Amino acid sequence: MPAMLWIQVLLILVGLCLGVWGLLRLLETMRLNVSDEERRHLQAVRWRYVLLMGLGDTLVVFGIVLIILYPQAWREAFRPAEWRDPERIERLRQQEFPEPTGQAQATDSAWPGWLGPNRNGISPERGLLESWPEAGLKERERWRVPIGSGYSSPIVVAGRVYVMDYRKPHERLVCFDAATGQLLGECSWRVEYRDVDTRWGGDYGPRATPVAAGKLVYAFGADGDLVCCELEPRSGQLPVVWRKQLPKLFPPELPGTWWGWSISPLVAGDLLIVIPGSPKGAVVAFDRITGEVRWKALADKPAYSSPVLAKMPVAPEREQVIVLTAVQLAGLDKQTGEVLWTFPWTTQYDCNIATPIVSGNYVFISTDYGAGSALVEITRQADGQLRAEPVYQTRNYQNHFATSVLVGDRLYGFHGNTPAVLTCLDFRTGQTIWNARREVDKGCLLYADGRLIVFTENGELVLVEPTKDSYVIRGRYRVFPDSRSTWAMPALADGRLFVRDDRELVCLDLRR
């Protein structure tokens, strides 16, 4: 049950109890069959019970006001666990969902940004190990190097690995040789984490994944620093091209509990798109070469979900930036930032974290904290405007921090928070096909060469082969036996898997 609903109910119940109790005690003071002395005593204390009734009434009124101001809590409480539009689902059943071909926008030896070359968690790699040795992958380790803390995933470009970390009081963008692990260069900047809620591990370091395009690489820190560097290291440094401190340019309206900026930047042609979450611009597009602002859109609070680029059959003439803010899913025109359509979506603590998944005219979103998942269809109305309408919603599939992967018409991801269960969901209907129970711990995953590579929060890698109705575990390896912070998604490039925790970055060779 949402926290706001508990507060509203508690205020009304406490108010009613105080009011009834005060009324009963007040009636006792009005008894007639008492002595004069006792009557004077009762009259002297009567005001206490009047105040008690007044306090109770005030709490009830305050609770009712909160219901009026925040009705979403009641709607969520009484919303069914699952809801489906039969007509839209039937139309969706008629559509083909081809298996991924692995065609990437970059070479097969690159993993240039969040969720890989196509920003969907699918790798074009082939020729990987079909199963792992029972002894694990120790013999497959090519190198280990020390790094600082952080949840930022590594990227791989031009034979180099880039990753962000935190070595107090600096965040860094660090570059290593992908083959040897040799440190090639770095760029650092001082951070304060003033707005980050450290009660929940807010000082663990950067969360966003850098992105590379052309000769530049972009990093977005947990303190709101957006840094553009040259891709090529020089004299042990990654030269800074431009830098923006977004909280100063776009002061955000932060949630009550804030874990820092976690949005992985999106390169869209000559634009770099981020979500600072400010009334002055919730979504901002910069010229990726000069750093100049090209457009701003919306005025929402920030969440933690990263934007994606999409071209939908319903609007082939307009490339869209799909964003999930703290309050809504929205489609924006890539060139101008014009809002093309919106779909309301809120959670407790403004925790929209997983990245939207786009397939054709459909967008899938999933969040934890009671919200669940929704498949949204984008249609064109008679007046030419685009509209977002739900195909289904379900609370039986809730992604906490990790984004699901869509393979054909199957979604693979983790349902729940603690514990979380590896689950296969039918993309067309939102119904569960199978789950791995407790055989695979909570984590994140990518899809490569017909299998899922899962990286758990306990530092274990698990190779899972999905079948039509179930799954087969093809290998396990605990790469970080004593790790406490392994929420960063791995990167896969040139047959090598790069994984990190809060202390080390490791390269594993997965080629046959």
N, C-alpha and C positions, 0 to 999 in steps of 0.2 A: 504494500500500500504506500503511495507517495507520502513523503514527509509532510507536505503542506496539508494533505487530507487529515493526517494524524493531528496536526496542530489545530485545525478547524474543529474537528470532532472533540478533542480534549477541551478546548475553550468552551464549547457549548455544554458539554457534560458537566464540567466543573462549575460553570455559571448556573446551570439548572440546580445542581446539588446545593450550592451556596444559597441560591434564591429560595428553594423549598425549605431548607433548614432554617434560614432566617425568618421565613413566614411562620413556621411552626413555633419557633421560640417567641416570636412577636405575639402570636395568639395566646401563648401561655401567660404573657404579662397582662393580658386583658381579663383574666379570671376575676369573677366577682365574689366568690366564696372564700375570701382570704381576709386576714386581719388588716387593720389600717396600716400598721407598721410594715407588713409584707407588701401591701399595695404600693406604699411610697417607694419601697425598694425596687419593685418591678417597674414602676414608672421611671425611676432614675436610670435603669439599665436598658430601657426600651430602645433608646437611640442606637445602641450597638447593633441590634437586630435589623433596624431600618437600614443602617449602613451596609450590613451584610447582604441584605436583599438588593440594595443598590449596586454593590459590587458584582453580585451574581448576574443581575440584569445587564450590567456593562459588559461582562465577559461574553454573554450570549449575543448581544448586539455586535460586539467586535468579531466574534466568530462568523456571524451572518454576513458582515461586511467583507471579511476575507473570502467567503464563498462567492460573493458577487464579484470581487476583484480577481479571484483566481478560480474560476469554475473548471479549469482544465483538470484539476485533481479529481473532482467528482466524475467528470466524463471518463477519465482513465480508469477509475475504480469500477465503474459499471459497464465499461466497454467489454464485449465478449473477447475471450482469449483468441478466437479466430473469426475472421469475417472475409467473405469472398463474393465477388460479382460473377455469377455463373455465366452470363453472356460474354463478358470480357475474357474469362478463362477459356471458354469454348473457342473464341476467336484466336486466342494465343495458342491453343492446342494445334491449330491448323498450320502454324508457322514452323519452319525448319530452323534448327539451331545447329549449324555445322560444327564439327569438332575443330579445335584450334589447329591451324596449319603451322604455327610457329613463325609466320612471316613477321619480321620485326622492322621497325623504322630505322634501326641502326644495324651495324654488323653483328654477327652472332657472338663476337667476343666482347660485347659491351653490355653493361647494365647501368644505363646513364642516369637513372633517377628512381624516385619512389615507385615501387611495384614493377620495376623493370622497364624494358624497351618500349612496351605498349601501355604501361601504367595499368596493368590488369593482373599482375602476379603470375603471368604465364611466361615461361622461358622458351626460346626457340631451340635450345640445346638438344642434341641427339647423341646417341652413343654413350650414355651414362650407365653406371653399374645398375644391373637389374635387381640385385640384392646385395646387402652388405655382409662382410664376414662376421661370424659369430663373435670373434674377438674384438669387433668394432673397427673403427677407422684410424686407429693410432698410426698404423703404417702408411696411411694416406695423408697424414699431416705434412705439409710442405714447409710451413713456418708459423711461429707465434711471435707477436710483438706486443710490448706493453702500450696501452693507451689509457686515457682517463675515463671518467664515468660518462654516461649518457645513454639515451635510447635511440639515437640517430642511426639509421641503417647505412651500411657502406654502399658506395657505387663504384663501378669499374668502367674506365674509359681509357683508350689509348695505352693499354698495358700498365695502367696505374690504378691504385685503389685510393679513394678519398673517403674520409669519415670525419664526423664532428665529435668532439669530446669536451670535457670540462676538467681543468686543473686549476682549482681555486687560486686566484680570483678571475681566471681567464677561460673563455670558451675558445676552441680552436677548430680550424679546418686543417686536417693533416693529410699528407699525400705519401703513399708507399709504392714501391715497385711491386707489381702484382705477382711476379715470378719469384722474387727473393725476400720480400718483406722489408727491404732497405728503406729507411726514411729518406724521402727526397725533398720535402719542403713542408712548410706550414704557414698559416696565418692565424693570429690570435687577437682577441679584443677583450677588454675588461668588462665584467658584468657585475651587477649588484643583486639581481633577483629580488628587487624590492616588492614587486607585485605578486611574486610567486609564493604560494602557500606551502611553506617548508614543513608544515605538520604532516603532510602526506608525501614526503620525499620530493618536494619541489626543487631542491638543490642538487638533484642527481645529474643535471647537465642537459644539453640540448636534446630535443625530441625529434625535430624535423630532419628529413633526409635531404642532403644536397642534390643538386641537379646540374648536369653538364650539357652545354650546347655550343657547338662551334669551338672557339678557342677560350671559352669562359666557363667558369663553374660558380654556382650561386649557393650560398648558405644562409639559413634563417635560424637564428638562435632563440633560446627559450626566453630571453629578455627583450626580444623584439628587434634585434640587430639583423638587418638584411645586408649581406656582404657579397659583392661581386669580385672575383679574383681571376687572374689569368690561369688557364689550365696548366700551362707549362711552368714547372718550378724553376727558379733562378737563384743560385747562391743560397740554397736552403730555405728559400721563402716562396710563398705564393703571392705575387704582387697584387695589391688591391687596385681595382679599376674604379669602383665607387662603393660607397657605404651609406646606408640610411638607418636611422634610429626611428623605427616606425611609431613607437609610443609618443615621441615628440611631434611627429608630423601628423599622426592620426591617433589622438588620445582615445583609448578604448573604454567602453563601458564594460568593465570586467564583471564576471560572475562572482558570487559570494565566495566560492571556493575555486581557486585558479591554479592550474598546474603548469602554466607557462605556454608560450606560443609553440604549437606543435604542427602547424600546417607546413607540409612539404611544398615548396614553390613549384609552379607549373610553367614550363616554357611553351608558349603558343605562338609559333612564327617568330616575329620580332618583339613579342611581348613576354614579360615575366609577371605572372599573376600570383598574388598572395592575398591572405584574408586577415588583415589587422583587427577587424571587428570594431570599427569606430563609427559613431554617429556622423562623422565627416567622411566616411567611406568604409563600409564593411569589407568590400572587395576592391582591390586596387590593382590596376595594370600599369606596369612600368615599361618604358623602353628598355629592353634588356641590354642594349649597348651603352646608352648614356645615363640610364637611371631616372630619366624624366617621367613624370606621371602622365599617362596617356588617357586614362579614364578612371572613374570611381563609380561604384554602384552599391545600393542598399545602405542601410544604417543599423544593421543588426549587431547584437553581441557576438563576440567570437566563440567558436567551438574549437574542436581539435581535428576536424575532418579536412582532408586535402581536396583541392579542386581537380576535375578531370575535363578533358576536351572531348567533344562528341559532335558528329554530324548525323542527324536523324533523317530517315526517309520522309517523315512528315514535313520537314523543313530543310530540304537539301541545299538550299541557297544560302543558309546561314549556319556557320560553325558556331557551336555553343560552348560556353564554359559552365559546367555543372558544379554548383557549390552547395554544401550543407552547413549552414550557420547554426547558431544556438537556437534559432526559432523556426527555420524553414529550409526546405529544399528549393533551389531556384535554378533556372536556365537563363544565362546572360549571353547577349550577342558578343562574340569574341572581339569584334572590331570596335564597338562603341560602348559596351557595357550595358546596353538597354536590357531591361528586365523583360523577358519573353513569356515567362510563366513562373508560378510559385506553388508550393504545396506545404502547408504548415506541418511542423514536426518538432516537438519539444520533449525534453527529458529532464529528470532531476539533475541538478547541478550543472545544467547546460552541457551535458556530456554526450554530444554527438561526435563520435570519434572515427568510426570506420569510414572509408572513402566510398562514395556512391559508385555503383556498377551500372554501366550503360550497355544495353543491347538493343539495337534497332530503335524503336520508339519508346522503349521501356527503361525505367531507372529503378534500381533496387537499392534500398537503404535499410540498415539494421543498426540498432543501438541497444544498449543495456539499460539497467535501472528501470525496468518495467515497461519500456516503450515497445520493444520488439522490432518487427520488420514490416516493410511495406513494399509492394511492387506498384509503381506509378506509371500509367500510360499517358503519353503526350499525344494529344489529338488537335486537329485544326478545326475551328468552328466555322460557321457560315460566314462570319464577318472577317475571316482570315486570321483571327487571333489564335494563339496556341493556348491549350488548357491542360492542366495536370489533374488526372482523376485516378483513384486507387483501383487496382485490380483485386488485390487482397491485402489484408493486414493480419499478422499473427504475433502473439507474444510467446510462441513456442520455439522461436529462434531469435536469440538476442546476442549480437556481437558486442563484446566488451571493448577491447582495444584493437583487435586484429581484423583486417578487412578480409572478407571471403573471396574465393576465386571461382569464377564462372567458367565451367568447361562444358561446352554443348549446352544442354538444358539442366545441368547439375551444378548446384552451388555447394562448395566445400568450405566449412569454417567452423568456428567454435561457438557453441550456444551456452550462454550463462557467464557468470563471473567467477565465483569461488564456491564450488568447483565449476569447471567448464568442460563441455563434452564435444569432441570432434564429431561433426554432424554433416550428413549429406542431405540437402534440401532440393526438392523439385522446384525449379525456377518458375515453371508454368503455373503451379497450384499453391506453392508455399507449404506443401506437406512434407514431413520428414520421411526420407527413404531408409536411412540407417543412421545409427550413431555408434561411436567406438567405446561407449560407456567409460570406464576408468582406465582403459588400456593405453590411452595417450593423454598426457597431461596438457593443461591449458597452454596455448602458445600462439604462434603465427605460422603461416605456411605459404608455399609457392608450388606451382605445378610445372613439371618438366619431364619430357620423354615418357609420358603415360603414367607418371606417379606423383604423389604428393611428398614434398620434403617439409616436414614439420619441425619447428624449432621451439621447444617448450620453455616455459619460464623457469624450469629447474635445470636448464643448461643441457638438455638432451636433444639430439637429433633423431628423428624417427622417419623411416621410409615407409610410406603407406601406398599400396596399390589398390585403387578403388575398382570394384567390380560392379556389375549391374545392380545387385541388391545388397552388397556388403563390401567388405574390404579385407585385405591381407597385409599384415605387417611384414616387410621384407628386410628390416634391419633397424638396429638401434646403436647409438653411440653417445655417451655422456661426454661432451666436449669440454664442459666447464663443471667439474664435480662439485665445487663449493660456491658456485655463483649465486648472487642474490638479486641480480638485475639483468635478465635476459629477455627483454621485450622487443629487441630490435630485430626486424626482418632480415634474413640473410640475403646475399646477392650471389647470383650464379652467372659466370661468364667464362668462356673458353674451357668448359669442363671443370672449373674450379669453383668451390663454394666458399664464400667469405662470411664468417660469423663473428659476432663480438658480444662481450658482456661489459661490465663496468671496469674491467682491468686489462683485457687482452683482445686483440684481433687475430683470428686464426684463418689460415688458408688450408682447405682440404681438396685433394684431387679426386674427383668422382668419375673420371673417365675409365671405360673398360680397359 
